[in-house]
């Protein structure tokens, strides 16, 4: 369907350690679990060679190191961080967050496409709506809500936005089914279904929506343009980070990484985004606030965004090796 500063070494070290903890929080929240690693993943030793390769590839890059920590088995869950104030990451992209989960608002000349809707109607009313107004955007122009996957902290505010503003809600068929099974009382009315590779166009902006199952059966990851002044960039948002538990699902997740990485290369993606603080994202938000005229920290460049996916691939290969070593044949 196509629809009408750098800092001194000490500060960097502390920041990476803090955001490794935040990463764990963001991953666990969506799945509603108390830890990241399944017993099978934690028990095996076969994955260590892949984890070590991922750490070497990450080097001293705080974004990649945060991802390594987020995907490392048996990470601990910290307290929830304080929610950041709403912020524009780019001229046409805003982040609205409750700390451990974010919604992204794509601002077009014909209205707003919201990517995810936080946890609840209260979040929509008290975070998304006033946050958009604070940034000079009109919440009444929210035309679409793209739900990346069917966990409560991503679709929770969608029904409110649909009922109040007439926004159309999009989700993959598999995750519409997931929501109907698991959270029927909180779910928005079943609306538009996302096909793999679908284009959603509003105004002068086209968002490409790709199926990336693994975190859930129907996780969706978007690729879309953003701008900062005269600069034009292409952004990706990986739709769901927490790895599944079974060997079959882990292999599906790895396949999704590979296919999406190829799509990123073809689209020349140079901006990495996440809907959880698994990527040093909240720290980069503060860097952006403190240095509004500096280089945008979300513009990683094409090679770093590709390395981001390479690190994720290695960490998933480690999870798969652990599951195989533990004898998980599912």
Secondary structure as GFF3:
##gff-version 3
##sequence-region A 1 330
A	DSSP	alpha_helix	9	31	.	.	.	ID=ss1
A	DSSP	alpha_helix	39	43	.	.	.	ID=ss2
A	DSSP	alpha_helix	48	58	.	.	.	ID=ss3
A	DSSP	alpha_helix	62	71	.	.	.	ID=ss4
A	DSSP	beta_strand	87	90	.	.	.	ID=ss5
A	DSSP	beta_strand	93	97	.	.	.	ID=ss6
A	DSSP	beta_strand	102	108	.	.	.	ID=ss7
A	DSSP	beta_strand	111	115	.	.	.	ID=ss8
A	DSSP	alpha_helix	121	123	.	.	.	ID=ss9
A	DSSP	pi_helix	124	128	.	.	.	ID=ss10
A	DSSP	alpha_helix	129	134	.	.	.	ID=ss11
A	DSSP	three_ten_helix	139	141	.	.	.	ID=ss12
A	DSSP	beta_strand	142	146	.	.	.	ID=ss13
A	DSSP	alpha_helix	152	155	.	.	.	ID=ss14
A	DSSP	alpha_helix	158	165	.	.	.	ID=ss15
A	DSSP	beta_strand	168	172	.	.	.	ID=ss16
A	DSSP	alpha_helix	173	182	.	.	.	ID=ss17
A	DSSP	beta_strand	192	194	.	.	.	ID=ss18
A	DSSP	beta_strand	198	202	.	.	.	ID=ss19
A	DSSP	beta_strand	205	211	.	.	.	ID=ss20
A	DSSP	beta_strand	220	228	.	.	.	ID=ss21
A	DSSP	beta_strand	231	238	.	.	.	ID=ss22
A	DSSP	alpha_helix	247	267	.	.	.	ID=ss23
A	DSSP	beta_strand	271	274	.	.	.	ID=ss24
A	DSSP	alpha_helix	281	290	.	.	.	ID=ss25
A	DSSP	alpha_helix	302	325	.	.	.	ID=ss26
###
